[in-house]
Protein backbone atom coordinates (compact mmCIF):
# COMPACT_ATOMS: atom_id res chain seq x y z
CA UNK A 1 0.00 0.00 0.00
CA UNK A 2 1.39 3.39 -0.96
CA UNK A 3 2.49 5.73 1.81
CA UNK A 4 0.20 8.60 0.82
CA UNK A 5 -2.84 6.30 0.77
CA UNK A 6 -2.18 5.12 4.30
CA UNK A 7 -1.39 8.67 5.42
CA UNK A 8 -4.88 9.62 4.23
CA UNK A 9 -6.64 6.64 5.78
CA UNK A 10 -4.66 6.37 9.02
CA UNK A 11 -6.62 9.15 10.80
CA UNK A 12 -9.81 7.20 10.04
CA UNK A 13 -8.31 4.10 11.60
CA UNK A 14 -7.18 5.98 14.69
CA UNK A 15 -10.62 7.55 15.06
CA UNK A 16 -12.17 4.12 14.63
CA UNK A 17 -10.30 2.83 17.67
CA UNK A 18 -12.47 4.97 19.89
CA UNK A 19 -15.55 3.26 18.41
CA UNK A 20 -14.50 -0.19 19.54
CA UNK A 21 -14.37 -3.46 17.55
CA UNK A 22 -17.00 -2.46 15.00
CA UNK A 23 -15.19 0.73 14.13
CA UNK A 24 -11.85 -1.02 13.77
CA UNK A 25 -13.37 -3.72 11.57
CA UNK A 26 -14.84 -1.08 9.28
CA UNK A 27 -11.54 0.74 9.00
CA UNK A 28 -9.74 -2.52 8.26
CA UNK A 29 -12.04 -3.20 5.35
CA UNK A 30 -11.09 0.14 3.81
CA UNK A 31 -7.44 -0.80 4.09
CA UNK A 32 -7.64 -4.22 2.52
CA UNK A 33 -9.07 -6.35 5.29
CA UNK A 34 -8.18 -7.50 8.76
CA UNK A 35 -4.60 -8.45 9.53
CA UNK A 36 -1.11 -7.10 9.11
CA UNK A 37 -0.06 -4.53 6.56
CA UNK A 38 2.82 -2.14 6.09
CA UNK A 39 3.42 1.22 4.51
CA UNK A 40 6.38 3.39 3.67
CA UNK A 41 9.55 2.75 1.73
CA UNK A 42 11.23 -0.61 2.12
CA UNK A 43 14.19 0.78 4.10
CA UNK A 44 11.98 1.87 6.97
CA UNK A 45 8.81 -0.21 7.00
CA UNK A 46 6.07 0.51 9.50
CA UNK A 47 4.03 -2.52 10.47
CA UNK A 48 0.55 -2.35 11.87
CA UNK A 49 -1.29 -5.37 13.23
CA UNK A 50 -5.00 -4.76 13.37
CA UNK A 51 -7.70 -6.94 14.89
CA UNK A 52 -11.18 -6.29 16.18
CA UNK A 53 -9.94 -4.98 19.50
CA UNK A 54 -6.85 -2.87 19.09
CA UNK A 55 -4.12 -1.38 16.97
CA UNK A 56 -0.51 -2.28 17.69
CA UNK A 57 2.41 -0.39 16.28
CA UNK A 58 5.72 -2.11 15.50
CA UNK A 59 9.07 -0.96 14.24
CA UNK A 60 11.88 -3.24 13.16
CA UNK A 61 15.43 -2.80 14.49
CA UNK A 62 16.41 -1.07 11.24
CA UNK A 63 13.44 1.27 11.31
CA UNK A 64 13.47 4.93 12.17
CA UNK A 65 14.24 5.88 15.77
CA UNK A 66 10.80 7.47 15.98
CA UNK A 67 9.28 3.99 16.05
CA UNK A 68 10.74 3.45 19.47
CA UNK A 69 8.74 6.37 20.78
CA UNK A 70 5.50 4.37 20.80
CA UNK A 71 3.88 4.61 24.23
CA UNK A 72 4.37 1.16 25.83
CA UNK A 73 1.56 1.88 28.28
CA UNK A 74 -0.86 1.62 25.37
CA UNK A 75 0.41 -1.89 24.69
CA UNK A 76 -0.26 -3.31 28.14
CA UNK A 77 -2.86 -6.06 28.06
CA UNK A 78 -5.00 -5.88 31.19
CA UNK A 79 -3.84 -8.52 33.66
CA UNK A 80 -1.24 -9.99 31.28
CA UNK A 81 1.49 -7.37 30.97
CA UNK A 82 3.22 -5.97 27.91
CA UNK A 83 2.53 -7.41 24.48
CA UNK A 84 5.07 -10.20 23.96
CA UNK A 85 5.64 -9.71 20.23
CA UNK A 86 6.24 -6.00 20.75
CA UNK A 87 8.72 -6.67 23.58
CA UNK A 88 10.57 -9.18 21.42
CA UNK A 89 10.86 -6.57 18.67
CA UNK A 90 12.10 -3.69 20.81
CA UNK A 91 14.60 -5.90 22.65
CA UNK A 92 15.86 -7.27 19.34
CA UNK A 93 15.47 -10.88 20.46
CA UNK A 94 15.49 -13.85 18.10
CA UNK A 95 13.84 -16.13 20.65
CA UNK A 96 10.12 -15.86 21.38
CA UNK A 97 9.01 -13.84 24.38
CA UNK A 98 6.60 -15.97 26.38
CA UNK A 99 5.51 -13.36 28.92
CA UNK A 100 6.25 -9.79 30.01
CA UNK A 101 4.61 -9.19 33.38
CA UNK A 102 4.34 -5.70 34.85
CA UNK A 103 4.42 -5.15 38.64
CA UNK A 104 4.09 -1.73 40.31
CA UNK A 105 7.29 -0.68 42.08
CA UNK A 106 6.15 1.14 45.19
CA UNK A 107 8.07 4.08 46.68
CA UNK A 108 10.00 4.73 43.49
CA UNK A 109 9.64 7.36 40.81
CA UNK A 110 9.06 10.34 43.09
CA UNK A 111 6.01 12.58 42.95
CA UNK A 112 5.99 13.02 39.17
CA UNK A 113 6.41 9.48 37.88
CA UNK A 114 5.31 5.90 38.46
CA UNK A 115 7.73 3.01 38.23
CA UNK A 116 6.94 -0.61 37.42
CA UNK A 117 9.17 -3.64 37.09
CA UNK A 118 8.83 -5.74 33.96
CA UNK A 119 9.86 -9.41 34.02
CA UNK A 120 10.37 -10.85 30.54
CA UNK A 121 10.41 -14.63 30.10
CA UNK A 122 12.17 -15.76 26.92
CA UNK A 123 11.67 -19.18 25.39
CA UNK A 124 14.68 -21.42 25.96
CA UNK A 125 16.18 -19.22 28.69
CA UNK A 126 15.92 -19.81 32.43
CA UNK A 127 17.06 -16.31 33.41
CA UNK A 128 14.42 -13.62 32.84
CA UNK A 129 15.19 -10.22 31.33
CA UNK A 130 14.54 -7.50 33.90
CA UNK A 131 13.29 -4.10 32.78
CA UNK A 132 11.77 -0.98 34.33
CA UNK A 133 8.80 0.94 32.96
CA UNK A 134 8.73 4.62 33.97
CA UNK A 135 5.52 6.51 33.23
CA UNK A 136 3.78 9.73 34.16
CA UNK A 137 2.16 9.35 37.58
CA UNK A 138 -1.56 8.61 37.52
CA UNK A 139 -3.43 11.90 37.79
CA UNK A 140 -0.25 13.85 37.14
CA UNK A 141 -0.82 14.53 33.46
CA UNK A 142 -1.83 18.18 33.87
CA UNK A 143 1.16 18.98 36.05
CA UNK A 144 3.48 17.10 33.73
CA UNK A 145 2.14 19.03 30.76
CA UNK A 146 2.46 22.38 32.57
CA UNK A 147 6.05 21.66 33.63
CA UNK A 148 6.91 19.85 30.37
CA UNK A 149 8.16 16.81 32.29
CA UNK A 150 7.47 14.72 29.20
CA UNK A 151 10.78 16.14 27.95
CA UNK A 152 12.59 13.18 29.51
CA UNK A 153 11.18 10.98 26.75
CA UNK A 154 12.30 13.45 24.11
CA UNK A 155 15.77 13.66 25.64
CA UNK A 156 16.32 9.93 25.20
CA UNK A 157 15.07 10.14 21.62
CA UNK A 158 17.07 13.17 20.54
CA UNK A 159 20.08 13.73 22.79
CA UNK A 160 21.04 10.41 24.37
CA UNK A 161 22.43 9.09 21.06
CA UNK A 162 24.66 12.17 20.82
CA UNK A 163 26.44 11.46 24.11
CA UNK A 164 26.68 7.69 23.83
CA UNK A 165 30.17 6.74 24.95
CA UNK A 166 30.74 10.08 26.67
CA UNK A 167 28.54 9.59 29.72
CA UNK A 168 26.78 6.55 31.10
CA UNK A 169 23.00 6.64 30.72
CA UNK A 170 20.58 3.79 31.36
CA UNK A 171 19.86 1.69 28.30
CA UNK A 172 16.43 2.78 27.11
CA UNK A 173 14.63 0.46 24.70
CA UNK A 174 11.54 2.61 24.20
CA UNK A 175 11.19 6.33 24.79
CA UNK A 176 7.77 7.90 24.35
CA UNK A 177 6.69 11.49 24.89
CA UNK A 178 3.39 13.21 24.16
CA UNK A 179 3.59 16.99 24.68
CA UNK A 180 -0.14 17.37 24.06
CA UNK A 181 -1.19 15.11 26.93
CA UNK A 182 1.94 15.66 29.03
CA UNK A 183 2.62 11.94 29.31
CA UNK A 184 5.80 9.97 28.84
CA UNK A 185 6.88 6.35 29.09
CA UNK A 186 10.36 4.84 29.17
CA UNK A 187 11.11 1.13 28.96
CA UNK A 188 14.66 0.73 30.20
CA UNK A 189 17.12 -1.64 31.77
CA UNK A 190 16.64 -2.50 35.43
CA UNK A 191 19.42 -0.94 37.50
CA UNK A 192 18.29 -2.71 40.66
CA UNK A 193 21.77 -4.08 41.35
CA UNK A 194 23.31 -0.61 41.22
CA UNK A 195 23.77 1.70 44.20
CA UNK A 196 22.14 5.12 44.47
CA UNK A 197 25.15 7.37 44.96
CA UNK A 198 23.39 9.50 47.56
CA UNK A 199 23.84 6.55 49.93
CA UNK A 200 27.61 6.90 49.61
CA UNK A 201 27.58 10.33 51.28
CA UNK A 202 26.81 9.00 54.74
CA UNK A 203 24.09 9.47 57.37
CA UNK A 204 24.05 13.28 57.45
CA UNK A 205 21.16 13.79 55.06
CA UNK A 206 17.64 12.85 56.23
CA UNK A 207 17.19 11.20 52.84
CA UNK A 208 19.44 8.38 54.08
CA UNK A 209 17.64 7.69 57.35
CA UNK A 210 16.79 4.01 57.77
CA UNK A 211 18.81 2.93 54.75
CA UNK A 212 21.65 0.40 54.76
CA UNK A 213 24.58 2.71 54.11
CA UNK A 214 27.22 0.18 55.10
CA UNK A 215 25.94 -2.29 52.51
CA UNK A 216 25.85 0.44 49.86
CA UNK A 217 29.50 1.34 50.44
CA UNK A 218 30.48 -2.33 50.44
CA UNK A 219 28.67 -3.09 47.18
CA UNK A 220 30.21 0.00 45.57
CA UNK A 221 33.66 -1.41 46.26
CA UNK A 222 34.43 1.12 48.97
CA UNK A 223 33.64 4.34 47.12
CA UNK A 224 34.15 7.56 49.09
CA UNK A 225 32.22 10.84 48.70
CA UNK A 226 35.27 12.43 47.06
CA UNK A 227 35.57 9.69 44.45
CA UNK A 228 31.87 9.78 43.66
CA UNK A 229 31.96 13.57 43.31
CA UNK A 230 34.98 13.51 41.00
CA UNK A 231 33.26 10.93 38.80
CA UNK A 232 30.12 13.07 38.72
CA UNK A 233 32.04 16.26 37.86
CA UNK A 234 33.95 14.46 35.10
CA UNK A 235 30.69 13.10 33.65
CA UNK A 236 29.18 16.58 33.84
CA UNK A 237 32.13 18.05 31.94
CA UNK A 238 31.68 15.56 29.11
CA UNK A 239 27.94 16.18 29.01
CA UNK A 240 28.33 19.96 29.05
CA UNK A 241 31.23 20.13 26.60
CA UNK A 242 29.29 18.22 23.94
CA UNK A 243 26.68 21.01 23.75
CA UNK A 244 28.70 24.02 24.90
CA UNK A 245 27.22 27.21 23.47
CA UNK A 246 25.40 25.33 20.68
CA UNK A 247 23.13 28.24 19.81
CA UNK A 248 20.80 26.10 17.70
CA UNK A 249 19.58 24.42 20.89
CA UNK A 250 17.81 27.64 21.85
CA UNK A 251 15.27 26.90 19.11
CA UNK A 252 14.17 23.62 20.73
CA UNK A 253 11.14 24.77 22.70
CA UNK A 254 10.77 21.70 24.91
CA UNK A 255 14.22 22.20 26.45
CA UNK A 256 13.82 23.97 29.76
CA UNK A 257 15.14 27.52 29.57
CA UNK A 258 15.52 27.54 25.78
CA UNK A 259 13.19 30.51 25.37
CA UNK A 260 15.17 32.42 28.01
CA UNK A 261 18.31 31.96 25.93
CA UNK A 262 16.42 33.65 23.10
CA UNK A 263 15.39 36.52 25.38
CA UNK A 264 11.80 35.25 25.43
CA UNK A 265 9.54 33.53 27.95
CA UNK A 266 9.34 36.27 30.56
CA UNK A 267 5.92 35.02 31.73
CA UNK A 268 7.27 31.57 32.58
CA UNK A 269 10.27 33.05 34.35
CA UNK A 270 8.01 35.40 36.32
CA UNK A 271 5.76 32.49 37.29
CA UNK A 272 8.77 30.63 38.71
CA UNK A 273 9.76 33.67 40.75
CA UNK A 274 6.20 34.23 41.95
CA UNK A 275 6.01 30.59 43.03
CA UNK A 276 9.15 30.78 45.13
CA UNK A 277 8.10 34.14 46.59
CA UNK A 278 4.81 32.61 47.73
CA UNK A 279 6.46 29.54 49.24
CA UNK A 280 9.01 31.70 51.06
CA UNK A 281 6.19 33.79 52.53
CA UNK A 282 4.66 30.57 53.88
CA UNK A 283 8.06 29.50 55.17
CA UNK A 284 8.58 32.79 57.01
CA UNK A 285 5.26 32.35 58.77
CA UNK A 286 6.56 29.03 60.10
CA UNK A 287 9.74 30.76 61.24
CA UNK A 288 7.80 33.55 62.98
CA UNK A 289 5.51 31.04 64.70
CA UNK A 290 8.49 29.19 66.17
CA UNK A 291 7.76 26.00 64.23
CA UNK A 292 11.19 26.09 62.58
CA UNK A 293 13.49 27.77 65.14
CA UNK A 294 16.72 26.64 63.49
CA UNK A 295 16.65 29.27 60.75
CA UNK A 296 19.68 31.55 61.03
CA UNK A 297 19.38 35.31 60.48
CA UNK A 298 22.10 35.02 57.82
CA UNK A 299 20.19 32.58 55.61
CA UNK A 300 16.88 34.41 56.06
CA UNK A 301 18.57 37.65 55.04
CA UNK A 302 20.20 35.97 52.03
CA UNK A 303 16.90 34.59 50.74
CA UNK A 304 15.14 37.91 51.31
CA UNK A 305 17.89 39.72 49.42
CA UNK A 306 18.01 37.14 46.65
CA UNK A 307 14.26 37.32 46.00
CA UNK A 308 14.33 41.12 46.08
CA UNK A 309 16.94 41.05 43.30
CA UNK A 310 14.88 38.95 40.90
CA UNK A 311 15.13 40.75 37.56
CA UNK A 312 14.16 39.52 34.13
CA UNK A 313 16.62 41.89 32.47
CA UNK A 314 19.50 40.64 34.64
CA UNK A 315 18.48 37.03 34.01
CA UNK A 316 18.55 37.50 30.23
CA UNK A 317 21.79 39.48 30.40
CA UNK A 318 23.53 36.67 32.28
CA UNK A 319 22.48 34.12 29.67
CA UNK A 320 23.66 36.47 26.94
CA UNK A 321 27.03 37.24 28.49
CA UNK A 322 27.97 33.89 30.07
CA UNK A 323 28.40 30.54 28.31
CA UNK A 324 25.51 28.11 28.58
CA UNK A 325 25.05 24.51 27.56
CA UNK A 326 22.70 21.55 27.86
CA UNK A 327 22.41 20.78 31.58
CA UNK A 328 20.83 18.03 33.63
CA UNK A 329 18.96 20.60 35.70
CA UNK A 330 18.57 18.50 38.86
CA UNK A 331 22.13 17.31 39.30
CA UNK A 332 22.48 15.64 42.70
CA UNK A 333 23.72 12.27 44.01
CA UNK A 334 20.26 10.72 44.38
CA UNK A 335 19.80 11.09 40.62
CA UNK A 336 22.78 8.86 39.88
CA UNK A 337 23.59 5.18 40.32
CA UNK A 338 26.92 3.41 40.70
CA UNK A 339 27.48 -0.02 39.23
CA UNK A 340 28.63 -2.49 41.91
CA UNK A 341 32.25 -3.55 42.28
CA UNK A 342 34.05 -6.00 44.54
CA UNK A 343 36.92 -3.62 45.25
CA UNK A 344 37.25 -0.15 43.74
CA UNK A 345 40.87 0.13 44.88
CA UNK A 346 42.64 2.74 46.97
CA UNK A 347 41.58 6.35 46.51
CA UNK A 348 43.80 8.56 44.39
CA UNK A 349 42.99 11.94 42.89
CA UNK A 350 43.92 10.93 39.36
CA UNK A 351 42.26 11.35 35.98
CA UNK A 352 42.55 7.62 35.31
CA UNK A 353 40.64 6.75 38.46
CA UNK A 354 37.99 9.39 37.80
CA UNK A 355 37.51 7.99 34.29
CA UNK A 356 37.19 4.46 35.64
CA UNK A 357 34.67 5.57 38.27
CA UNK A 358 32.71 7.67 35.76
CA UNK A 359 32.31 4.59 33.56
CA UNK A 360 30.34 3.02 36.43
CA UNK A 361 28.27 6.15 37.16
CA UNK A 362 24.80 6.17 35.58
CA UNK A 363 22.94 9.49 35.19
CA UNK A 364 19.18 9.31 35.73
CA UNK A 365 16.04 11.47 35.68
CA UNK A 366 16.17 13.89 32.78
CA UNK A 367 12.80 15.52 33.48
CA UNK A 368 14.19 19.05 33.79
CA UNK A 369 16.97 18.84 31.22
CA UNK A 370 17.47 22.19 29.55
CA UNK A 371 19.80 25.06 28.79
CA UNK A 372 21.73 26.84 31.49
CA UNK A 373 24.95 27.13 33.45
CA UNK A 374 27.13 24.03 33.62
CA UNK A 375 28.90 24.97 36.87
CA UNK A 376 25.48 25.66 38.43
CA UNK A 377 24.78 21.93 38.13
CA UNK A 378 27.96 21.31 40.11
CA UNK A 379 27.04 23.82 42.80
CA UNK A 380 23.68 22.16 43.30
CA UNK A 381 25.44 18.80 43.57
CA UNK A 382 28.02 19.92 46.12
CA UNK A 383 25.47 21.41 48.51
CA UNK A 384 22.88 18.67 48.16
CA UNK A 385 24.36 15.66 50.01
CA UNK A 386 28.01 16.07 50.96
CA UNK A 387 28.86 17.11 54.49
CA UNK A 388 30.71 20.44 54.60
CA UNK A 389 33.86 18.55 55.59
CA UNK A 390 33.61 16.18 52.63
CA UNK A 391 32.76 19.02 50.25
CA UNK A 392 35.75 21.06 51.35
CA UNK A 393 37.90 18.03 50.71
CA UNK A 394 36.85 17.45 47.10
CA UNK A 395 35.48 20.65 45.56
CA UNK A 396 38.74 22.32 44.55
CA UNK A 397 40.15 19.21 42.91
CA UNK A 398 36.82 18.20 41.34
CA UNK A 399 36.31 21.67 39.84
CA UNK A 400 39.81 21.60 38.37
CA UNK A 401 39.08 18.17 36.92
CA UNK A 402 35.82 19.48 35.42
CA UNK A 403 37.49 22.51 33.88
CA UNK A 404 40.38 20.51 32.42
CA UNK A 405 37.96 17.99 30.91
CA UNK A 406 36.03 20.82 29.27
CA UNK A 407 39.29 21.84 27.61
CA UNK A 408 40.08 18.30 26.52
CA UNK A 409 36.62 18.13 24.94
CA UNK A 410 36.99 21.30 22.89
CA UNK A 411 35.78 24.14 25.12
CA UNK A 412 37.94 27.28 24.94
CA UNK A 413 39.21 27.34 28.53
CA UNK A 414 41.30 30.43 27.84
CA UNK A 415 38.01 32.28 27.43
CA UNK A 416 36.19 30.32 30.13
CA UNK A 417 38.90 30.31 32.78
CA UNK A 418 39.11 28.19 35.90
CA UNK A 419 38.51 31.33 37.98
CA UNK A 420 35.31 32.03 36.05
CA UNK A 421 34.28 28.40 36.42
CA UNK A 422 34.74 28.59 40.21
CA UNK A 423 32.89 31.89 40.40
CA UNK A 424 29.91 30.47 38.53
CA UNK A 425 30.02 27.30 40.64
CA UNK A 426 29.48 29.50 43.69
CA UNK A 427 27.04 32.00 42.18
CA UNK A 428 25.07 29.37 40.29
CA UNK A 429 25.00 26.92 43.18
CA UNK A 430 23.84 29.59 45.63
CA UNK A 431 21.29 30.98 43.18
CA UNK A 432 19.87 27.52 42.63
CA UNK A 433 19.68 26.81 46.35
CA UNK A 434 18.15 30.20 47.11
CA UNK A 435 15.25 29.07 44.93
CA UNK A 436 15.12 25.49 46.20
CA UNK A 437 15.53 26.29 49.90
CA UNK A 438 12.97 29.08 49.82
CA UNK A 439 10.53 26.75 48.10
CA UNK A 440 11.13 23.85 50.51
CA UNK A 441 10.70 26.25 53.46
CA UNK A 442 6.99 26.43 52.70
CA UNK A 443 6.59 22.65 52.50
CA UNK A 444 5.98 20.21 55.39
CA UNK A 445 9.55 18.92 55.14
CA UNK A 446 11.07 20.48 58.24
CA UNK A 447 13.79 17.91 58.88
CA UNK A 448 15.04 18.02 55.30
CA UNK A 449 14.77 21.79 55.24
CA UNK A 450 16.91 22.12 58.38
CA UNK A 451 19.61 19.93 56.86
CA UNK A 452 19.64 21.89 53.60
CA UNK A 453 19.61 25.19 55.49
CA UNK A 454 22.78 24.12 57.29
CA UNK A 455 24.34 22.96 54.02
CA UNK A 456 23.65 26.30 52.34
CA UNK A 457 24.91 28.27 55.34
CA UNK A 458 28.20 26.35 55.43
CA UNK A 459 28.71 26.76 51.67
CA UNK A 460 27.96 30.48 51.87
CA UNK A 461 30.41 31.01 54.72
CA UNK A 462 33.14 29.03 52.94
CA UNK A 463 32.75 31.08 49.76
CA UNK A 464 32.04 34.54 51.15
CA UNK A 465 28.40 34.76 50.08
CA UNK A 466 26.23 37.14 52.12
CA UNK A 467 22.98 39.05 51.81
CA UNK A 468 25.00 41.89 50.29
CA UNK A 469 26.32 39.91 47.32
CA UNK A 470 24.02 36.92 46.78
CA UNK A 471 22.44 36.73 43.34
CA UNK A 472 18.81 36.27 42.37
CA UNK A 473 17.08 32.87 42.68
CA UNK A 474 17.65 30.51 39.78
CA UNK A 475 14.68 28.29 39.01
C-alpha positions, 0 to 999 in steps of 0.5 A: 500500500502506498504511503500517501494512501495510508497517510490519508486513511490512518486518521480514520483508523485511529478515530475508529479505535475509539468506536470499539471493535466495530469501528476497527473492523470497518476501517480494516475493510477500507485498508484491505481487510483484517490483519497485518499490513505495512506502509512506507519505503522498504528501508523503513517499514512501519508494520501495523497489526490490526484486529477487532480490539486494538491497533498495535504499532511495531518498528523493526530494528532497522526502522526509524528511531521514531518507532521506538517512541510508541507509548508502551503503556498503550500496549499493556494487556489488562492482567497480562502485561506488555505485548510479547511480540512487541517486547521481542521486537524492541529488545531485538530478540530472536527467541520468542518472548513468552511473557512480560509481566508488569508489577508496580514498584512502590516508593520509586519514581518520586512525585511526578512518575510511576515506576513498574518492574517488567519481568520478561520470560524468553523461550529457551532461557531460564534467566528472565530479562529484567526491565523498568517501565517509567511513566507519568504518575496517575493523575499527574498529566496536567502537572506534567504538561504544565512543567513539560516533564514529558521532555525526559522521553524526548531527551532519550530520543534526541540527545542520548544518542549524541552522548553515547560513549561520553557519559553513562545513561541507562539503556532505554529500549523505548522512549515515548513522549506526548507533549499534548497530553503531558505523558511519557513512558520509558522502557529501560534496563533495570538498575536494581543491582546498582547503588544510588550514589546518595547513599555513599555520602553517609548518614548526614542527610535525612534522605538516608535515614533508615537505609543500609549505608554500610551495605551500599558502600560495600557493594560499591567497592568502597567508594568515598564521597570524594571519588563519587563527586569527581566521577560526577564532575567528570561526567558533567564536563563531558555532558556539558562540553558536547553542547557548549554554546550550541546556539541552535539548541535555543530553538528547541522549545521543549528544552527547559530555559531555551526561550530564556536563551532567546530573550523570550519567555518572561511570563514563565520566568516570572511564574517561577519567581512568583512561586518561590516568593509565595512559598518563602512567605509561607516559610517565614510564617513558620519561622515567625511562629516558632515551628522552625526555630533553626533558621539563622538570620544570615540565611533568612537575610540571604533569601530575602535579598536574593528574592528582592533582586529577581530581575528579568533583564538581569536574568537574560543578560547573564544568559547572553554574556555567560556561556551556557550549555545543555544541563541536567537541571537536577544534578544531585547524588540521588539522581545517579547510580553506581554499578557495583564492584568488589573492590574499587581500589585505593583512593587517588585523585587521578584522571585515570581513576575518575575515568574508571569511576565515571564509567560506572556512574549512571545518570538518571532522571532527565525531566528538567533537562534544559539550557543553562549554566554548567557549573550551576549543576555542580554547585547544586550537587556539592550542597545537596548531600556532601557534608561540609567537611567532605565538600571542602575536601573534594570541591577544589580538585573536582572543579579543576578536573571538570574545567580541564575535561572541558578543555580536553573536549573542545571548550575554549578554557582560555576564554572560560577560565578556571577562575570564572568556572569557580565563580559560577560554581558559587554563584550558580550553586547559591542561586539555585539553592536560594530558589530550592531552599525558599521553596522547601521552606513552605513545604511540610519537610522540616527535617530536610529543610533544616539539613539543607539550610545548614548545608547552604549556610556552610557553603555560603560562609566558605565562599564569602556569600552574604545578603549583600552579594548573593544573586537572584534565585535561579529556578 
